[in-house]
Amino acid sequence: MESYCAKNVEMKLVDIMREIKDIFLERDISFRVKNPYPTALDVMEIASHFGKVIERENKLMTDGPRKFIRLVFDLEDNIDDRSKVQVFFDIYGEANEIGWLNMKIYAQIVSHMRTPENIATETFEDFYATEIYPDIERTAKEKIRRAIETIEAKIFS
């Protein structure tokens, strides 16, 4: 299996498909909150309005008066038949006298292209990469910008 990585773009050959991953957002958000667990669940619920949510981890741990939370989930939304946007949320926090939450957010576009088998496939893939993909990238970034703005507006209001 070949792998290529430059400027947050990773390309892998998987069987007869190329998988291209373009990471376009890495963000940390920390804030104080009274009840971190319900707030983290609110973030996941709001995110569900922007695509399919896949819950990876959901923990509420207690050690006496302190409570720790961890919520990890992915948000996926297909942009077209070849590309989708994925957003990874890793939320953790603590509730004691002063509660807080930290959210790590990563977003990427994943595209699947056929490995060029002939001139027609190669021509289409080149056309897709130069003419269509920039619109896909713009659409993905706009969707994620709206999702994060909505989450921030509802959480910080």
Secondary structure per residue as TSV (DSSP state, phi and psi in degrees):
chain	resnum	aa	ss	phi	psi
A	1	M	-	360.0	129.2
A	2	E	-	-91.7	150.1
A	3	S	E	-142.0	139.4
A	4	Y	E	-132.6	134.9
A	5	C	E	-140.5	125.2
A	6	A	E	-155.8	133.3
A	7	K	T	50.3	51.3
A	8	N	T	64.1	15.4
A	9	V	E	-112.4	126.3
A	10	E	E	-120.1	134.1
A	11	M	E	-125.3	128.8
A	12	K	E	-126.9	145.0
A	13	L	E	-95.8	118.5
A	14	V	E	-122.3	109.0
A	15	D	T	52.2	-115.8
A	16	I	T	-105.2	14.8
A	17	M	E	-117.6	144.7
A	18	R	E	-100.1	133.3
A	19	E	E	-109.8	122.4
A	20	I	E	-113.9	124.6
A	21	K	E	-116.3	125.5
A	22	D	E	-120.4	103.2
A	23	I	E	-79.5	121.1
A	24	F	E	-120.4	0.3
A	25	L	E	-150.6	130.1
A	26	E	E	-136.5	120.9
A	27	R	E	-146.0	139.9
A	28	D	E	-115.7	131.3
A	29	I	E	-128.0	125.7
A	30	S	E	-123.4	139.2
A	31	F	E	-157.7	159.0
A	32	R	E	-87.6	143.6
A	33	V	-	-154.9	145.2
A	34	K	S	-67.1	-50.4
A	35	N	-	-120.2	93.0
A	36	P	H	-65.9	-35.5
A	37	Y	H	-65.4	-51.7
A	38	P	H	-61.1	-33.8
A	39	T	H	-65.9	-42.3
A	40	A	H	-62.6	-41.3
A	41	L	H	-64.8	-35.4
A	42	D	H	-62.1	-40.7
A	43	V	H	-59.4	-45.1
A	44	M	H	-65.3	-39.5
A	45	E	H	-65.4	-43.0
A	46	I	H	-63.7	-42.1
A	47	A	H	-61.0	-31.7
A	48	S	G	-63.8	-16.9
A	49	H	G	-77.7	-7.8
A	50	F	G	-113.9	8.0
A	51	G	S	156.0	-167.0
A	52	K	E	-84.8	127.3
A	53	V	E	-98.8	131.7
A	54	I	E	-118.8	109.7
A	55	E	E	-79.6	127.0
A	56	R	E	-102.8	-39.3
A	57	E	E	-152.2	137.5
A	58	N	E	-145.4	101.8
A	59	K	E	-129.8	139.0
A	60	L	E	-124.9	111.0
A	61	M	E	-112.9	143.2
A	62	T	E	-128.2	143.4
A	63	D	E	-137.8	79.0
A	64	G	T	73.7	-128.7
A	65	P	T	-77.1	-13.5
A	66	R	E	-94.8	141.7
A	67	K	E	-123.9	134.9
A	68	F	E	-115.6	142.6
A	69	I	E	-126.3	153.1
A	70	R	E	-147.7	123.8
A	71	L	E	-133.8	119.4
A	72	V	E	-122.9	126.6
A	73	F	E	-151.1	161.1
A	74	D	E	-114.7	149.7
A	75	L	E	-120.0	125.8
A	76	E	E	-125.8	141.4
A	77	D	E	-147.1	123.1
A	78	N	E	-72.3	135.2
A	79	I	-	-98.5	-43.3
A	80	D	S	-150.9	-169.4
A	81	D	S	-65.3	-22.4
A	82	R	S	-105.3	-21.6
A	83	S	E	-129.9	147.4
A	84	K	E	-142.5	157.6
A	85	V	E	-104.4	137.0
A	86	Q	E	-124.0	135.6
A	87	V	E	-125.7	129.8
A	88	F	E	-108.5	123.5
A	89	F	E	-110.3	128.9
A	90	D	E	-126.0	105.0
A	91	I	E	-113.8	128.0
A	92	Y	E	-140.8	154.3
A	93	G	E	-168.4	-177.8
A	94	E	E	-144.5	140.6
A	95	A	E	-117.4	112.8
A	96	N	S	-139.5	-136.6
A	97	E	S	-61.3	-39.9
A	98	I	S	-123.9	112.0
A	99	G	-	-83.3	155.4
A	100	W	E	-150.2	158.6
A	101	L	E	-133.1	145.7
A	102	N	E	-126.3	128.7
A	103	M	E	-117.1	125.5
A	104	K	E	-105.1	127.6
A	105	I	E	-126.7	128.6
A	106	Y	E	-126.3	136.2
A	107	A	E	-128.7	143.2
A	108	Q	E	-148.3	157.1
A	109	I	E	-105.2	131.3
A	110	V	E	-116.4	123.2
A	111	S	E	-121.7	141.4
A	112	H	E	-114.4	125.0
A	113	M	E	-124.8	146.2
A	114	R	E	-71.5	141.9
A	115	T	-	-68.2	131.0
A	116	P	-	-54.1	121.4
A	117	E	-	-105.8	-29.6
A	118	N	S	-151.3	-180.0
A	119	I	H	-65.1	-34.5
A	120	A	H	-67.5	-45.8
A	121	T	H	-62.4	-44.5
A	122	E	H	-63.2	-41.1
A	123	T	H	-65.0	-44.7
A	124	F	H	-63.8	-44.7
A	125	E	H	-62.7	-38.6
A	126	D	H	-64.3	-42.4
A	127	F	H	-62.3	-44.9
A	128	Y	I	-59.7	-46.3
A	129	A	I	-66.5	-35.8
A	130	T	I	-93.5	-32.0
A	131	E	I	-105.9	-38.7
A	132	I	I	-93.8	-42.5
A	133	Y	H	-57.0	-39.6
A	134	P	H	-57.7	-36.5
A	135	D	H	-68.6	-38.7
A	136	I	H	-62.9	-43.9
A	137	E	H	-62.1	-43.7
A	138	R	H	-62.7	-45.2
A	139	T	H	-61.5	-45.5
A	140	A	H	-62.3	-45.9
A	141	K	H	-63.8	-38.4
A	142	E	H	-66.4	-43.3
A	143	K	H	-60.2	-44.9
A	144	I	H	-70.3	-38.2
A	145	R	H	-59.5	-45.8
A	146	R	H	-63.3	-41.8
A	147	A	H	-62.1	-47.2
A	148	I	H	-68.8	-39.3
A	149	E	H	-62.0	-40.5
A	150	T	H	-65.0	-44.6
A	151	I	H	-60.5	-49.2
A	152	E	H	-61.8	-42.1
A	153	A	H	-62.4	-42.3
A	154	K	H	-76.7	-33.9
A	155	I	H	-77.0	-40.5
A	156	F	H	-89.2	-1.1
A	157	S	-	-83.0	360.0
